[in-house]
Amino acid sequence: MLINYVPILIFTVVAIGLVAVIVVLSELLGKKKHFPSKDMPYECGMDPIGDARHRYTVRFYVIAMFFIVFDIEAIFFFPWAVVFKSLGWFGFWEMLVFIGIISVGLVYVWGKGALEWE
């Protein structure tokens, strides 16, 4: 039974060995010159302005989570639209219930002011 896993074991050993060889060769053959400009963060060819480690407000993350939730809602429309005719009226009413639940969530979030940026 374990003989079936021998190719996977060989592949894993070869992959790990190849990674080790590449890392060692990079360390041995790579250039070791350090310049102050190498240690600076790269920002599209411009000199960095300010500190890169500033904090984002919680509102930014809340908006991002809402975007993900409502984006996933839109993803559910595509498979439903593909099989719409085969689902019949049952599928239509189920999707209306789904849209209703998501709409209630959107109205609640909007009413709480979570979508206001300022």
Summary of the structure (lengths in Angstrom):
residues: 118
radius of gyration: 26.6
end to end distance: 62.7
largest distance: 70.1
contacts: 196
relative contact order: 0.06
helix: 73%
strand: 2%
